Amino acid sequence: MNDAPAGDLMPKLTGKISPERIRLLRAPRPPAGLVEKFKHIADATSVIADVMDELGITGAVGASLLKPTLPSASIVGPALTVRNIMQREHAYETARRRENRMAEFEAHNLALPGDVIVIDGVLGVSNMGGISAQTGKRQGEAGAIVSGGIRDVGHSRRVEYPLWATEITPVTGKWRIETVEINGDIQIEGVRVSPGDIVVADETGVCFIPITRAVEVLERALAKAAFEHEKCSAIDFGTPVADLPSKE
């Protein structure tokens, strides 16, 4: 476990996961103003996906795979990563012994306002429920992305905590899942995500932007968004199709 930056007051750990499995107490933080500038981009994931193609960066996942629970929601923030695996023991045995090895609550405990919890999770069972979502909302998180199941969708909607997930199921992960790492590198639908990477999510999908390329992606995305705004204005003005702006 790495130390926090000097002067950074850390919360008391919950003990839900061994401290050595927490790779970073604080994920890398984005440059000042970067997240807010990404928030100003309309149709953000589509624009950013185009830019990432042009720059040779993989990282866009469609909403047909990572489905939003709040279709009108859009979020931007740095990733705080969690990796879950299936427990070895049968769920009925672990339930009888009350062995809950999930540790996304430690991620909530470590989260800073605006963070996005990104879970490399287990299929077929819930990796995050309603109380967890409510806790994340209270902590000021932007939302969560889950490769795997979630549950209590009504609860997370009521507290307005945005989630994108591959599955929805009532089956609890409490007796089935073990969290084995926080703030390490993970895989989400074939995309590598590192702590601190910029997550942009809306009703069209999710983009994971490497923190080392985020400024470059932002600059190009702002330029592309400005061009698209110009083109839409020309359409509204009645410019003939043949005369619409065509070079970005």
C-alpha positions as CSV (number, residue, x, y, z in Angstrom):
1,M,0.0,0.0,0.0
2,N,1.4,3.4,-1.0
3,D,1.4,6.3,1.4
4,A,-0.9,9.3,0.8
5,P,0.6,12.6,-0.3
6,A,1.9,14.7,2.5
7,G,-0.8,16.7,4.2
8,D,-3.6,14.5,2.8
9,L,-5.8,13.5,5.7
10,M,-6.7,9.9,5.2
11,P,-9.8,8.2,6.5
12,K,-9.5,5.3,8.9
13,L,-9.6,2.1,6.8
14,T,-12.6,-0.1,7.2
15,G,-10.8,-3.4,7.2
16,K,-12.9,-4.8,4.5
17,I,-9.8,-5.7,2.5
18,S,-6.2,-6.3,3.6
19,P,-4.2,-3.0,3.4
20,E,-1.6,-4.6,1.1
21,R,-4.3,-5.1,-1.5
22,I,-4.9,-1.4,-1.7
23,R,-2.3,-0.4,-4.3
24,L,-2.8,3.4,-3.9
25,L,-4.6,5.2,-1.1
26,R,-5.1,8.1,-3.5
27,A,-5.5,7.7,-7.3
28,P,-3.6,10.2,-9.4
29,R,-5.5,13.5,-9.6
30,P,-6.3,15.2,-12.9
31,P,-4.9,18.6,-13.8
32,A,-6.9,21.5,-12.4
33,G,-9.9,22.4,-14.6
34,L,-9.7,19.3,-16.8
35,V,-12.8,17.6,-15.5
36,E,-14.9,20.7,-15.8
37,K,-13.8,21.3,-19.4
38,F,-14.8,17.7,-20.3
39,K,-18.2,18.4,-18.8
40,H,-18.8,21.2,-21.4
41,I,-18.7,18.8,-24.3
42,A,-22.1,17.9,-25.8
43,D,-22.6,14.3,-26.8
44,A,-19.3,13.8,-25.0
45,T,-18.7,10.0,-25.5
46,S,-19.4,10.1,-29.2
47,V,-17.0,13.1,-29.7
48,I,-14.4,11.6,-27.5
49,A,-14.6,8.1,-29.1
50,D,-13.9,9.8,-32.5
51,V,-10.9,11.7,-31.0
52,M,-9.5,8.5,-29.4
53,D,-9.8,6.7,-32.8
54,E,-7.8,9.5,-34.4
55,L,-5.1,9.3,-31.7
56,G,-5.0,5.5,-31.7
57,I,-6.3,5.1,-28.1
58,T,-8.7,2.3,-27.2
59,G,-11.3,3.0,-24.5
60,A,-14.8,3.5,-25.8
61,V,-17.6,1.1,-24.7
62,G,-21.2,1.4,-25.9
63,A,-24.3,1.7,-23.7
64,S,-25.5,-1.5,-25.2
65,L,-22.8,-3.2,-23.0
66,L,-22.5,-0.8,-20.1
67,K,-26.1,0.2,-19.6
68,P,-27.0,3.4,-17.7
69,T,-29.5,3.2,-14.9
70,L,-30.3,6.9,-15.2
71,P,-30.5,7.5,-19.0
72,S,-30.2,11.3,-18.8
73,A,-27.2,11.2,-16.5
74,S,-23.7,12.2,-17.7
75,I,-20.6,12.1,-15.5
76,V,-16.9,12.9,-15.7
77,G,-14.3,12.0,-13.1
78,P,-11.1,10.1,-12.3
79,A,-11.3,6.4,-11.8
80,L,-11.0,4.7,-8.5
81,T,-10.7,1.0,-9.4
82,V,-11.9,-2.2,-7.8
83,R,-11.3,-5.8,-8.8
84,N,-13.6,-8.6,-7.7
85,I,-13.4,-12.3,-8.2
86,M,-15.7,-15.2,-7.3
87,Q,-15.2,-16.9,-3.9
88,R,-14.0,-20.5,-3.9
89,E,-16.6,-21.7,-1.4
90,H,-20.2,-22.3,-2.2
91,A,-22.5,-19.3,-1.5
92,Y,-24.6,-21.3,0.9
93,E,-21.6,-22.2,3.0
94,T,-20.3,-18.6,3.2
95,A,-23.8,-17.3,3.9
96,R,-24.1,-19.8,6.8
97,R,-20.8,-18.5,8.2
98,R,-21.7,-14.9,7.3
99,E,-18.5,-14.4,5.3
100,N,-18.9,-11.2,3.3
101,R,-15.6,-10.5,1.4
102,M,-16.9,-7.6,-0.7
103,A,-14.9,-4.4,-0.2
104,E,-16.4,-1.7,-2.4
105,F,-17.2,0.1,0.8
106,E,-13.5,0.6,1.3
107,A,-13.5,2.2,-2.1
108,H,-16.2,4.5,-1.0
109,N,-14.2,5.2,2.1
110,L,-11.2,6.2,0.1
111,A,-13.1,8.2,-2.6
112,L,-12.7,11.9,-3.0
113,P,-15.6,14.0,-4.3
114,G,-16.0,13.6,-8.0
115,D,-14.4,10.2,-8.2
116,V,-15.9,7.4,-10.3
117,I,-15.8,3.9,-8.8
118,V,-14.9,1.5,-11.6
119,I,-15.5,-2.2,-10.8
120,D,-14.0,-5.1,-12.7
121,G,-16.7,-7.4,-11.3
122,V,-18.3,-10.8,-11.4
123,L,-21.1,-11.7,-13.8
124,G,-24.4,-13.0,-12.7
125,V,-24.3,-11.5,-9.2
126,S,-24.5,-8.0,-7.7
127,N,-21.2,-6.1,-7.3
128,M,-23.0,-3.0,-5.9
129,G,-26.4,-2.6,-4.3
130,G,-28.6,0.3,-3.1
131,I,-27.0,1.0,0.3
132,S,-23.6,1.0,-1.4
133,A,-24.9,3.4,-4.0
134,Q,-26.3,5.7,-1.3
135,T,-23.0,5.6,0.5
136,G,-21.2,6.6,-2.8
137,K,-23.7,9.5,-3.2
138,R,-23.0,10.7,0.3
139,Q,-19.3,10.6,-0.3
140,G,-19.7,12.9,-3.3
141,E,-18.8,10.4,-6.0
142,A,-19.8,11.1,-9.6
143,G,-21.1,7.6,-10.0
144,A,-19.9,4.1,-10.8
145,I,-19.1,1.8,-13.8
146,V,-19.6,-1.9,-13.2
147,S,-18.5,-4.8,-15.5
148,G,-20.8,-7.3,-13.9
149,G,-24.1,-7.2,-12.0
150,I,-25.7,-4.6,-9.8
151,R,-29.0,-4.6,-7.9
152,D,-31.5,-2.4,-6.0
153,V,-31.7,-0.1,-9.1
154,G,-34.8,1.7,-7.7
155,H,-32.7,2.6,-4.6
156,S,-29.8,4.0,-6.6
157,R,-32.2,5.9,-8.8
158,R,-34.0,7.4,-5.8
159,V,-30.7,8.8,-4.4
160,E,-29.7,9.9,-7.9
161,Y,-26.5,7.9,-8.0
162,P,-25.6,7.1,-11.7
163,L,-24.6,3.6,-12.5
164,W,-23.5,1.9,-15.7
165,A,-23.5,-1.9,-15.6
166,T,-23.5,-4.9,-17.8
167,E,-26.1,-6.8,-15.8
168,I,-29.0,-6.2,-13.3
169,T,-29.8,-9.1,-10.9
170,P,-31.3,-9.6,-7.4
171,V,-28.7,-12.2,-6.5
172,T,-26.4,-10.8,-3.8
173,G,-22.6,-10.8,-4.1
174,K,-22.1,-10.8,-0.4
175,W,-21.6,-14.5,-0.1
176,R,-20.2,-15.0,-3.6
177,I,-17.7,-12.2,-4.3
178,E,-14.2,-11.4,-3.0
179,T,-12.6,-8.1,-3.6
180,V,-8.9,-8.7,-4.2
181,E,-7.6,-5.3,-5.2
182,I,-8.3,-1.6,-5.0
183,N,-6.6,1.0,-7.1
184,G,-4.8,-1.4,-9.4
185,D,-5.1,-1.9,-13.1
186,I,-8.3,-3.6,-14.3
187,Q,-10.0,-4.6,-17.5
188,I,-13.5,-3.3,-18.4
189,E,-15.0,-4.9,-21.5
190,G,-11.5,-5.4,-23.0
191,V,-10.3,-1.9,-22.0
192,R,-7.5,-1.5,-19.6
193,V,-8.3,1.1,-16.9
194,S,-5.8,2.5,-14.4
195,P,-6.5,4.5,-11.3
196,G,-6.8,8.1,-12.1
197,D,-7.8,7.6,-15.7
198,I,-10.6,9.9,-16.8
199,V,-14.0,8.4,-17.1
200,V,-16.7,10.0,-19.3
201,A,-20.1,8.4,-19.3
202,D,-23.5,9.3,-20.7
203,E,-26.5,7.7,-22.3
204,T,-24.5,6.7,-25.4
205,G,-21.7,4.8,-23.5
206,V,-18.5,5.1,-21.5
207,C,-15.0,6.4,-22.5
208,F,-11.9,5.6,-20.4
209,I,-9.2,8.1,-21.2
210,P,-5.6,7.3,-20.0
211,I,-4.6,10.1,-17.6
212,T,-1.4,10.6,-19.6
213,R,-3.3,11.4,-22.7
214,A,-6.3,13.3,-21.2
215,V,-5.1,16.8,-22.0
216,E,-4.4,15.9,-25.6
217,V,-7.9,14.2,-25.9
218,L,-9.6,17.2,-24.3
219,E,-8.0,19.7,-26.7
220,R,-9.1,17.7,-29.8
221,A,-12.5,17.0,-28.3
222,L,-13.2,20.7,-27.6
223,A,-12.2,21.5,-31.2
224,K,-14.4,18.8,-32.6
225,A,-17.4,19.8,-30.4
226,A,-17.0,23.4,-31.6
227,F,-17.0,22.3,-35.3
228,E,-20.2,20.2,-34.6
229,H,-21.9,23.1,-33.0
230,E,-21.0,25.3,-36.0
231,K,-22.5,22.6,-38.3
232,C,-25.7,22.3,-36.3
233,S,-26.1,26.1,-36.3
234,A,-25.8,26.1,-40.1
235,I,-28.4,23.3,-40.3
236,D,-30.8,25.4,-38.2
237,F,-30.1,28.5,-40.3
238,G,-31.2,26.6,-43.4
239,T,-27.8,26.3,-45.1
240,P,-28.1,23.9,-48.1
241,V,-26.8,20.4,-47.4
242,A,-24.1,20.8,-50.1
243,D,-22.8,23.9,-48.4
244,L,-22.7,22.6,-44.8
245,P,-19.2,22.7,-43.2
246,S,-17.4,19.5,-44.0
247,K,-13.9,19.8,-42.7
248,E,-13.1,19.6,-39.0
